[in-house]
């Protein structure tokens, strides 16, 4: 008699990867809003920003106020050091959002403030975690073009 393999298919939720897109700062906020408006499916969108007003206008379902003590919700004022300090203050909350993810992407603009200072903090913190210790972690960082 031949041994038989189990024929029960795995649960469909086990076959679907959990993907996080973490958008950082004003440029990241614009990126995530555009992704949501294009009805991109299959990813969980998270916006992390120092600017409380920008967070309140975001379409992202998951929001992280970066550095509420450092910036008091007023943004980084185009100062990368403030963006970095804000990310350092809030990194535990960001990592909580990554729990159980299989793939993670960080998007940010390099305009000099929150995205510039915070994106690398988030990418470094997530790298050893690799989201679920078996997934991918990528940083997608965009530099603002200088007018010519």
One Martini backbone bead per residue (centre of mass of N, CA, C, O) as a GRO file, in nm:
protein
  148
    1UNK     BB    1   0.095   0.037   0.024
    2UNK     BB    2   0.062   0.362  -0.034
    3UNK     BB    3   0.142   0.656   0.057
    4UNK     BB    4  -0.036   0.943   0.156
    5UNK     BB    5  -0.126   1.256   0.097
    6UNK     BB    6  -0.237   1.534   0.187
    7UNK     BB    7  -0.548   1.701   0.055
    8UNK     BB    8  -0.551   1.950   0.220
    9UNK     BB    9  -0.585   2.263   0.175
   10UNK     BB   10  -0.478   2.551   0.235
   11UNK     BB   11  -0.536   2.831   0.354
   12UNK     BB   12  -0.581   3.125   0.191
   13UNK     BB   13  -0.430   3.305   0.405
   14UNK     BB   14  -0.154   3.148   0.367
   15UNK     BB   15  -0.121   3.249   0.048
   16UNK     BB   16  -0.127   3.551   0.157
   17UNK     BB   17   0.050   3.817   0.165
   18UNK     BB   18   0.183   4.055   0.389
   19UNK     BB   19   0.172   4.403   0.304
   20UNK     BB   20   0.377   4.692   0.360
   21UNK     BB   21   0.324   5.052   0.342
   22UNK     BB   22   0.558   5.301   0.435
   23UNK     BB   23   0.488   5.636   0.475
   24UNK     BB   24   0.702   5.934   0.478
   25UNK     BB   25   0.578   6.213   0.511
   26UNK     BB   26   0.476   6.418   0.263
   27UNK     BB   27   0.567   6.246   0.019
   28UNK     BB   28   0.453   5.980   0.132
   29UNK     BB   29   0.161   6.079   0.151
   30UNK     BB   30   0.122   6.120  -0.150
   31UNK     BB   31   0.183   5.830  -0.235
   32UNK     BB   32  -0.038   5.682  -0.070
   33UNK     BB   33  -0.280   5.834  -0.184
   34UNK     BB   34  -0.235   5.743  -0.478
   35UNK     BB   35  -0.257   5.440  -0.428
   36UNK     BB   36  -0.544   5.445  -0.314
   37UNK     BB   37  -0.681   5.594  -0.564
   38UNK     BB   38  -0.585   5.331  -0.749
   39UNK     BB   39  -0.673   5.065  -0.601
   40UNK     BB   40  -0.466   4.925  -0.438
   41UNK     BB   41  -0.407   4.589  -0.363
   42UNK     BB   42  -0.256   4.394  -0.091
   43UNK     BB   43  -0.207   4.640   0.107
   44UNK     BB   44  -0.078   4.805   0.390
   45UNK     BB   45  -0.134   5.133   0.491
   46UNK     BB   46   0.118   5.366   0.614
   47UNK     BB   47   0.140   5.671   0.801
   48UNK     BB   48   0.433   5.874   0.871
   49UNK     BB   49   0.415   6.177   1.074
   50UNK     BB   50   0.462   6.501   1.217
   51UNK     BB   51   0.199   6.610   1.079
   52UNK     BB   52  -0.116   6.628   1.197
   53UNK     BB   53  -0.273   6.754   0.961
   54UNK     BB   54  -0.183   6.553   0.742
   55UNK     BB   55  -0.296   6.304   0.882
   56UNK     BB   56  -0.602   6.399   0.883
   57UNK     BB   57  -0.596   6.395   0.541
   58UNK     BB   58  -0.555   6.106   0.509
   59UNK     BB   59  -0.622   5.779   0.349
   60UNK     BB   60  -0.493   5.622   0.556
   61UNK     BB   61  -0.569   5.368   0.791
   62UNK     BB   62  -0.270   5.408   0.905
   63UNK     BB   63  -0.138   5.598   1.183
   64UNK     BB   64   0.170   5.792   1.261
   65UNK     BB   65   0.291   5.985   1.514
   66UNK     BB   66   0.574   6.158   1.494
   67UNK     BB   67   0.705   6.302   1.757
   68UNK     BB   68   0.510   6.448   1.977
   69UNK     BB   69   0.737   6.578   2.154
   70UNK     BB   70   0.929   6.707   1.944
   71UNK     BB   71   0.682   6.860   1.753
   72UNK     BB   72   0.376   6.885   1.841
   73UNK     BB   73   0.254   6.838   1.533
   74UNK     BB   74   0.436   7.059   1.336
   75UNK     BB   75   0.672   6.927   1.226
   76UNK     BB   76   1.016   6.959   1.083
   77UNK     BB   77   1.097   7.212   0.908
   78UNK     BB   78   1.319   7.092   0.708
   79UNK     BB   79   1.450   6.894   0.941
   80UNK     BB   80   1.614   6.602   0.964
   81UNK     BB   81   1.675   6.585   1.270
   82UNK     BB   82   1.377   6.590   1.352
   83UNK     BB   83   1.287   6.340   1.196
   84UNK     BB   84   1.476   6.146   1.345
   85UNK     BB   85   1.380   6.199   1.637
   86UNK     BB   86   1.086   6.118   1.581
   87UNK     BB   87   1.142   5.824   1.499
   88UNK     BB   88   1.281   5.738   1.757
   89UNK     BB   89   1.029   5.788   1.940
   90UNK     BB   90   0.825   5.591   1.730
   91UNK     BB   91   0.940   5.299   1.656
   92UNK     BB   92   0.759   5.099   1.814
   93UNK     BB   93   0.494   5.160   1.665
   94UNK     BB   94   0.593   5.078   1.387
   95UNK     BB   95   0.670   4.781   1.457
   96UNK     BB   96   0.381   4.696   1.528
   97UNK     BB   97   0.276   4.723   1.226
   98UNK     BB   98   0.485   4.480   1.123
   99UNK     BB   99   0.349   4.259   1.247
  100UNK     BB  100   0.326   3.978   1.025
  101UNK     BB  101   0.484   4.057   0.792
  102UNK     BB  102   0.637   3.978   0.468
  103UNK     BB  103   0.631   4.276   0.345
  104UNK     BB  104   0.834   4.585   0.312
  105UNK     BB  105   0.776   4.941   0.248
  106UNK     BB  106   0.955   5.247   0.194
  107UNK     BB  107   0.832   5.583   0.162
  108UNK     BB  108   1.004   5.887   0.040
  109UNK     BB  109   1.101   6.208   0.061
  110UNK     BB  110   1.388   6.451  -0.009
  111UNK     BB  111   1.322   6.762   0.130
  112UNK     BB  112   1.456   6.770   0.455
  113UNK     BB  113   1.272   6.622   0.666
  114UNK     BB  114   1.104   6.363   0.762
  115UNK     BB  115   1.189   6.165   0.538
  116UNK     BB  116   1.496   6.215   0.557
  117UNK     BB  117   1.516   6.140   0.875
  118UNK     BB  118   1.316   5.867   0.901
  119UNK     BB  119   1.354   5.640   0.686
  120UNK     BB  120   1.625   5.513   0.791
  121UNK     BB  121   1.519   5.431   1.067
  122UNK     BB  122   1.304   5.233   0.966
  123UNK     BB  123   1.483   5.055   0.788
  124UNK     BB  124   1.680   4.964   1.011
  125UNK     BB  125   1.469   4.842   1.206
  126UNK     BB  126   1.347   4.636   0.984
  127UNK     BB  127   1.581   4.460   0.876
  128UNK     BB  128   1.624   4.246   1.106
  129UNK     BB  129   1.321   4.163   1.096
  130UNK     BB  130   1.202   4.112   0.811
  131UNK     BB  131   0.914   4.134   0.937
  132UNK     BB  132   0.913   3.775   0.950
  133UNK     BB  133   1.215   3.659   0.900
  134UNK     BB  134   1.112   3.593   0.566
  135UNK     BB  135   1.128   3.865   0.422
  136UNK     BB  136   1.089   4.188   0.287
  137UNK     BB  137   1.298   4.493   0.274
  138UNK     BB  138   1.224   4.820   0.141
  139UNK     BB  139   1.354   5.125   0.001
  140UNK     BB  140   1.163   5.411  -0.126
  141UNK     BB  141   1.343   5.689  -0.241
  142UNK     BB  142   1.272   6.037  -0.306
  143UNK     BB  143   1.392   6.301  -0.490
  144UNK     BB  144   1.377   6.621  -0.522
  145UNK     BB  145   1.353   6.828  -0.779
  146UNK     BB  146   1.522   7.068  -0.933
  147UNK     BB  147   1.482   7.352  -1.069
  148UNK     BB  148   1.573   7.486  -1.415
   0.00000   0.00000   0.00000
